[in-house]
Amino acid sequence: MRLVLMRHGERRKDSAEYRASLTPKALEEVKNTAIAMSHEPDGVGELGLVLHADSGPARETAQALLVGRIPSPIQLRPDCNDWPALHAEIRRLTAGSHGAVAIVGHHPWITNLLHEITGKPCRTIERGEAVWVNLSHDQGIVQRTFGSTYSVERLQKKIELKMTVSTFLAGFTIPVLVELVKEPEKNTAWWRVLSTLFFTAAFCLFVIAVYMYDEMLMPKEFWGPNKQHAKENQSDKTFEHYRRLNGRLYPYMMRTWFCFFTPGVICAAAGFVLLIVGGLGEKPGPLLLLLGVLAIVGAGFLAHKNLRPELGIED
């Protein structure tokens, strides 16, 4: 089954949302999205069914998406607010018919629906943006997006910051390693050996992260087509999901974060803890330092859990 999940376009602010109309710019954008979909070779533009939420902007977006074609859009029932109920309704309405199914809704419902269908993290669908999803064995796979103003260039500042932090942490591990290896007679202690190994691993991981972030910051004209890499990444469904939804830069950034930067931080933290634990038998001070570090980490974890921003919430 071919699904098109679309968020309604920008609405006028002169009336309540449930009966507001779209701005002229939004209507033009929706029509351009419909034209772009019609040019797809897989026939996603051949809409056999268009469903919309109970609001003026969603209804008008659905009508503009059809560009005067038949069938007319159908309003969703109130009980079709989750994917199982909506899927059952789509099967009932499309029995014996062909063509793609478009669902037009509002935020955050339409974004949550995309997350529920794909089972993977999804960014907020933009106003007037449509996401093409192929449904196979009740598992949605994102194919591409239409009408998105999302750009990988927005991530460059974030990647620059990540590269700066990785460079700083790599530089931090160097003096620690120098202190650990400059007195060979003390290197026989098990905790010093393990700490040296952890800090060495952390240094290597941070350096790799710096190189990878630097490569990502290459000008966009160097991000040309690479069929070999695209074919290899087909086996990584999460990578492909991020690439098709967010562009090529985002999945590489996340892969570097999880495969190199995060393990590097863990290794550096483990080496630091071993240094403290190893010094407990020599001086009482390290015990207080260890307790202080654990208290700070615990407080930071609780603060992050309770005070972190809710991403994707409508502003």
Secondary structure, 3 states (H helix, E strand, C coil): CEEEEEECCCECCCCCHHHCCECHHHHHHHHHHHHHHHCCCCCCCCEEEEEECCCHHHHHHHHHHHCCCCCCCEECCCCCCCHHHHHHHHHHHCCCCCCEEEEEECCCHHHHHHHHHHCCCCCCCCCCCEEEEEEECCEEEEEEEECCCCCHHHHHHHHHHHHHHHHHHHHHHHHHHHHHHCCHHHCCCHHHHHHHHHHHHHHHHHHHHHHHHHHHCCCHHHCCCCHHHHHHHHHCHHHHHHHHHHCCHHHHHHHHHHHHHHHHHHHHHHHHHHHHHHCCCCCCHHHHHHHHHHHHHHHHHHHHHHHCCCCCCCC
